[in-house]
Amino acid sequence: MSTHKARILLVDDHPVLRLGVSEVINSDGTLEVCGEATNLADAYQMVSRLKPNLVIADISLDGNSGIELMKELSYRWQDLPVLAYSMHDEQIYAERALRAGARGYLMKQNPPEVLLEAIHAVLEGRIYLSKAVSDRLLGKFVGNKPGGAAESPIDRLSDRELEVLQLLGKGMTTAQIAESLCLSTKTVETYREHLKQKLHLQSGPELVRYAVEWSLTQA
């Protein structure tokens, strides 16, 4: 591999997607994919061994949270930029990704040239966001004017609470969620109670119904 090219690590649990993204990146004469990971453990090991210049990571990984990955990468490798690349709604997840340490957020629906644009922006030390997200965050920073859009109840959830809501929407039980997130069932039950309070729901079945309906809007 050419030493002058920027080395990029892909972290995504969809092999076909990784293949397509690799082809796009490798078509750029200044970039090359140096490795691929499907989960957090592999990603940490590859970052340590391959020393990439950039990590491109999905929000949802094989049984793991991409947000947690970004937090850990930001903590352990502070100078390593991360670009979040996901199908999840940027209006919900972009700000969370930035708070976790990502330097940009791009939805997978964008064409290849936009992906390359985002990669180069982040490698150059800039933050990459769509105009819609940039305007939204700027509006929050300067203060929304009267008549602006009200805050969504989802915005009030912590990253872990949102993750539990996602898994509930996939039909997972409390025990299954606990196993998936490596938490105790009691901790997951606590998150469920927080979700009911923040979403103004009265019962467990009502929470599950809300989670399923919300997940369908994210599909």
Beta strands, then each sheet from edge to edge (+ up, - down):
strand 1: 6-11
strand 2: 31-37
strand 3: 54-57
strand 4: 60-61
strand 5: 64-65
strand 6: 82-86
strand 7: 104-107
sheet 1: 2+ 1+ 3+ 6+ 7+
sheet 2: 4+ 5-
end
